[in-house]
Amino acid sequence: MGYASQIVNHSKKLRGASKFLRQASAVRWFSEDLQSSIVKKDEIWKIQGRGYQSSQKGAIRNLVNFNNRPHFLQCNRGVSMMTTSIGNPFFGSSLTKSNRGFSSGSGLPPHQEIGMPSLSPTMTEGNIARWLKKEGDKLSPGEVLCEVETDKATVEMECMEEGYLAKIIHGDGAKEIKVGEVIAITVEDEEDIAKFKDYEPTSSSSGAGAAAAESSAPSSPKKEAVEEPVRSPEPKTVKQGPASDGERIFASPLARKLAEDNNVPISSVKGTGPDGSIVKADIEDYLASRGKESTTAPKAKDGAGAPLDYSDVPHTQIRKVTASRLLFSKQTIPHYYLSVDACVDRLMDLRNQLNALQEASGGKRLSVNDLVIKAAALTLRKVPQCNSSWTDNYIRQYHNVNINVAVQTDNGLYVPVIRDADKKGLSSISEEVKKLAQKARENTLKPEDYEGGTFTVSNLGGPFGIKQFCAIINPPQSGILAVGSAEKRVIPGSSAEEFKFASFMSVTLSCDHRVIDGAIGAEWLKAFKGYIENPESMLL
């Protein structure tokens, strides 16, 4: 009987395949028994997640699973074939699910499933900020399809091919969409749009989860209906007393759920059901008796025990990712901290002179933070051991000095990067910092604006007046500089009885002890202090 059912199933699949073969007459099928002798390994195009591996002769477009056996489709005339999974090259490193194909079981025409792209190395899910195209709109390569909110910023997702937007699976404001999950369907022919009105992606895990929940949900009420007895004036069942430690407690699912929702310890409830089991009525009686006790209890003095007034603020993507990365950093990186005070009087004088030149030429004013970034970059070039990161097999020492600058926004903490800061002038650094900080506040940073940093500078002194603090290392980097505010102090003068005022700035270097030894960290801070107290040396 089993063999007969298998034959019937295979015959149905073959009937569906014949329809496809009539539509694509230019297709030749190679069985797995003949492919090794006909198709050479270096003559095919293989799909490997992010694109194609180049070939020399054949134009093999895809690997299709037909009747659970692999076959190659050869396209002799350049016909666009089915079930193609192509990596979407967003910013050169992203990946999006893009399935094109015939669906013989549902009778749908050729279509393409657009998945949530991975737009940063740490991205696992994203949000749809808004769609710039509507269902039925024509799509052209390079046009913006929608705006995706990643763990770092809001990024525009562009169309890769021509076609029509047939179905939007996740609309404006959709939250926590996993990378690779289908968000839209596109087709090549406009008349095929209507056929996807009620389309649901078969690979959606949410659909499977909902079906499983529906199938298991009805079991509880039925069980409760059987277990709950008919109450009579003189019940003959024996009441179950409070259970001792380790004793099994029998209770209906509905009773357990009601007890859990109302924080009732199930072991303190007496059961009146069969064999002393606890039923829903027992929990209700317990709650009623507890309510009477609470009304007679004396009121708490001075408002003690009053309910708290609060509001829940949903996590943003950037805040969730920042939290997980900083937790990972604090748990896995052996931090230690070094602090030093640097006199900034000469630095402030140089800044005033440079700002006078900037204003005369129509440029923007320089901040103290711009000078700190330049000094940190030159120090990293002077002490390259601190411009490194830890791996299990080696320490990677970077030849580029890319400084991440911490920027606080309403959405969370961003760290845009100033690339090759050691080679740039103060005016260029100042313009880049202002531009990237504005993009961070507008949530429009792109991956190239924040990826690739080798060291981080966090300044809470200038904007907030924080005297000193210790920052958490931004992995995989091995160091971060925490910059405090400048304050005036009384210091000895040239003679024994002479005193004068000077401004000092406190900075703290957080180091990964696996990469930066204490002496190396101290050497870095000594060189940094030298650049701050003698800023003219930065021009050499």
BELFEN-V209587 format. One record per residue. N is the residue number from 1. RES is the residue in three letters. NEAR is the number of other ideal C-beta (glycine too) atoms within 12 Angstrom. Layout:
# BELFEN-V209587
n:res:near
N:RES:NEAR
N:RES:NEAR
This chain:
# BELFEN-V209587
n:res:near
1:MET:7
2:GLY:8
3:TYR:9
4:ALA:10
5:SER:11
6:GLN:14
7:ILE:13
8:VAL:14
9:ASN:16
10:HIS:18
11:SER:15
12:LYS:17
13:LYS:21
14:LEU:17
15:ARG:16
16:GLY:22
17:ALA:24
18:SER:15
19:LYS:17
20:PHE:29
21:LEU:19
22:ARG:13
23:GLN:19
24:ALA:27
25:SER:13
26:ALA:19
27:VAL:30
28:ARG:24
29:TRP:27
30:PHE:25
31:SER:17
32:GLU:20
33:ASP:12
34:LEU:13
35:GLN:24
36:SER:15
37:SER:10
38:ILE:21
39:VAL:29
40:LYS:15
41:LYS:17
42:ASP:14
43:GLU:21
44:ILE:29
45:TRP:28
46:LYS:22
47:ILE:26
48:GLN:15
49:GLY:19
50:ARG:22
51:GLY:20
52:TYR:21
53:GLN:16
54:SER:15
55:SER:21
56:GLN:14
57:LYS:16
58:GLY:24
59:ALA:26
60:ILE:36
61:ARG:32
62:ASN:31
63:LEU:27
64:VAL:32
65:ASN:16
66:PHE:27
67:ASN:20
68:ASN:12
69:ARG:17
70:PRO:20
71:HIS:28
72:PHE:35
73:LEU:36
74:GLN:30
75:CYS:25
76:ASN:17
77:ARG:14
78:GLY:12
79:VAL:22
80:SER:29
81:MET:35
82:MET:31
83:THR:28
84:THR:31
85:SER:31
86:ILE:31
87:GLY:24
88:ASN:37
89:PRO:21
90:PHE:34
91:PHE:30
92:GLY:15
93:SER:22
94:SER:34
95:LEU:27
96:THR:41
97:LYS:34
98:SER:37
99:ASN:32
100:ARG:31
101:GLY:31
102:PHE:34
103:SER:26
104:SER:25
105:GLY:15
106:SER:17
107:GLY:16
108:LEU:30
109:PRO:30
110:PRO:31
111:HIS:37
112:GLN:42
113:GLU:37
114:ILE:44
115:GLY:36
116:MET:40
117:PRO:41
118:SER:35
119:LEU:40
120:SER:35
121:PRO:22
122:THR:28
123:MET:36
124:THR:21
125:GLU:30
126:GLY:42
127:ASN:35
128:ILE:33
129:ALA:29
130:ARG:22
131:TRP:28
132:LEU:22
133:LYS:30
134:LYS:20
135:GLU:24
136:GLY:22
137:ASP:26
138:LYS:23
139:LEU:34
140:SER:18
141:PRO:15
142:GLY:13
143:GLU:21
144:VAL:23
145:LEU:38
146:CYS:38
147:GLU:26
148:VAL:47
149:GLU:37
150:THR:44
151:ASP:39
152:LYS:43
153:ALA:41
154:THR:33
155:VAL:39
156:GLU:26
157:MET:39
158:GLU:27
159:CYS:29
160:MET:28
161:GLU:26
162:GLU:20
163:GLY:33
164:TYR:32
165:LEU:35
166:ALA:36
167:LYS:34
168:ILE:30
169:ILE:33
170:HIS:31
171:GLY:19
172:ASP:19
173:GLY:16
174:ALA:27
175:LYS:21
176:GLU:23
177:ILE:37
178:LYS:24
179:VAL:28
180:GLY:30
181:GLU:29
182:VAL:35
183:ILE:39
184:ALA:44
185:ILE:41
186:THR:43
187:VAL:36
188:GLU:22
189:ASP:19
190:GLU:21
191:GLU:13
192:ASP:27
193:ILE:28
194:ALA:18
195:LYS:22
196:PHE:34
197:LYS:15
198:ASP:12
199:TYR:28
200:GLU:21
201:PRO:32
202:THR:19
203:SER:18
204:SER:24
205:SER:16
206:SER:21
207:GLY:17
208:ALA:15
209:GLY:12
210:ALA:14
211:ALA:14
212:ALA:12
213:ALA:13
214:GLU:12
215:SER:11
216:SER:15
217:ALA:15
218:PRO:13
219:SER:16
220:SER:19
221:PRO:17
222:LYS:15
223:LYS:23
224:GLU:26
225:ALA:17
226:VAL:18
227:GLU:28
228:GLU:28
229:PRO:24
230:VAL:16
231:ARG:17
232:SER:9
233:PRO:6
234:GLU:6
235:PRO:19
236:LYS:12
237:THR:21
238:VAL:14
239:LYS:19
240:GLN:27
241:GLY:16
242:PRO:18
243:ALA:21
244:SER:11
245:ASP:8
246:GLY:7
247:GLU:13
248:ARG:15
249:ILE:28
250:PHE:24
251:ALA:38
252:SER:34
253:PRO:29
254:LEU:29
255:ALA:36
256:ARG:29
257:LYS:21
258:LEU:28
259:ALA:29
260:GLU:15
261:ASP:13
262:ASN:20
263:ASN:13
264:VAL:27
265:PRO:18
266:ILE:31
267:SER:23
268:SER:22
269:VAL:37
270:LYS:28
271:GLY:37
272:THR:34
273:GLY:33
274:PRO:21
275:ASP:18
276:GLY:25
277:SER:35
278:ILE:44
279:VAL:40
280:LYS:35
281:ALA:28
282:ASP:38
283:ILE:37
284:GLU:23
285:ASP:23
286:TYR:31
287:LEU:23
288:ALA:16
289:SER:18
290:ARG:21
291:GLY:15
292:LYS:12
293:GLU:12
294:SER:14
295:THR:11
296:THR:10
297:ALA:11
298:PRO:10
299:LYS:12
300:ALA:11
301:LYS:8
302:ASP:7
303:GLY:9
304:ALA:9
305:GLY:12
306:ALA:10
307:PRO:8
308:LEU:7
309:ASP:5
310:TYR:6
311:SER:6
312:ASP:5
313:VAL:10
314:PRO:13
315:HIS:19
316:THR:28
317:GLN:35
318:ILE:34
319:ARG:22
320:LYS:28
321:VAL:33
322:THR:29
323:ALA:20
324:SER:20
325:ARG:30
326:LEU:27
327:LEU:15
328:PHE:18
329:SER:27
330:LYS:20
331:GLN:14
332:THR:18
333:ILE:29
334:PRO:20
335:HIS:30
336:TYR:24
337:TYR:29
338:LEU:33
339:SER:28
340:VAL:30
341:ASP:27
342:ALA:37
343:CYS:27
344:VAL:35
345:ASP:24
346:ARG:23
347:LEU:38
348:MET:27
349:ASP:19
350:LEU:29
351:ARG:31
352:ASN:19
353:GLN:19
354:LEU:32
355:ASN:24
356:ALA:15
357:LEU:19
358:GLN:22
359:GLU:14
360:ALA:11
361:SER:12
362:GLY:9
363:GLY:20
364:LYS:22
365:ARG:24
366:LEU:33
367:SER:30
368:VAL:36
369:ASN:37
370:ASP:42
371:LEU:45
372:VAL:43
373:ILE:48
374:LYS:44
375:ALA:45
376:ALA:47
377:ALA:45
378:LEU:36
379:THR:41
380:LEU:43
381:ARG:31
382:LYS:26
383:VAL:34
384:PRO:29
385:GLN:30
386:CYS:42
387:ASN:35
388:SER:30
389:SER:29
390:TRP:25
391:THR:15
392:ASP:10
393:ASN:6
394:TYR:11
395:ILE:22
396:ARG:20
397:GLN:23
398:TYR:29
399:HIS:15
400:ASN:23
401:VAL:37
402:ASN:37
403:ILE:48
404:ASN:41
405:VAL:44
406:ALA:38
407:VAL:38
408:GLN:21
409:THR:26
410:ASP:15
411:ASN:30
412:GLY:29
413:LEU:32
414:TYR:41
415:VAL:43
416:PRO:39
417:VAL:39
418:ILE:43
419:ARG:29
420:ASP:26
421:ALA:40
422:ASP:32
423:LYS:19
424:LYS:24
425:GLY:25
426:LEU:37
427:SER:24
428:SER:24
429:ILE:38
430:SER:32
431:GLU:22
432:GLU:29
433:VAL:38
434:LYS:25
435:LYS:22
436:LEU:34
437:ALA:30
438:GLN:19
439:LYS:26
440:ALA:33
441:ARG:21
442:GLU:19
443:ASN:29
444:THR:26
445:LEU:37
446:LYS:30
447:PRO:28
448:GLU:24
449:ASP:36
450:TYR:41
451:GLU:30
452:GLY:27
453:GLY:40
454:THR:38
455:PHE:52
456:THR:44
457:VAL:48
458:SER:40
459:ASN:39
460:LEU:28
461:GLY:32
462:GLY:24
463:PRO:18
464:PHE:15
465:GLY:15
466:ILE:23
467:LYS:22
468:GLN:25
469:PHE:25
470:CYS:25
471:ALA:36
472:ILE:32
473:ILE:41
474:ASN:41
475:PRO:34
476:PRO:31
477:GLN:39
478:SER:43
479:GLY:52
480:ILE:42
481:LEU:50
482:ALA:37
483:VAL:46
484:GLY:33
485:SER:26
486:ALA:33
487:GLU:20
488:LYS:16
489:ARG:19
490:VAL:13
491:ILE:16
492:PRO:13
493:GLY:12
494:SER:9
495:SER:8
496:ALA:7
497:GLU:8
498:GLU:11
499:PHE:13
500:LYS:16
501:PHE:16
502:ALA:23
503:SER:28
504:PHE:29
505:MET:40
506:SER:33
507:VAL:46
508:THR:35
509:LEU:43
510:SER:40
511:CYS:40
512:ASP:36
513:HIS:21
514:ARG:25
515:VAL:36
516:ILE:39
517:ASP:22
518:GLY:18
519:ALA:16
520:ILE:32
521:GLY:33
522:ALA:23
523:GLU:25
524:TRP:40
525:LEU:36
526:LYS:22
527:ALA:31
528:PHE:45
529:LYS:32
530:GLY:26
531:TYR:36
532:ILE:41
533:GLU:30
534:ASN:23
535:PRO:34
536:GLU:18
537:SER:21
538:MET:35
539:LEU:16
540:LEU:10
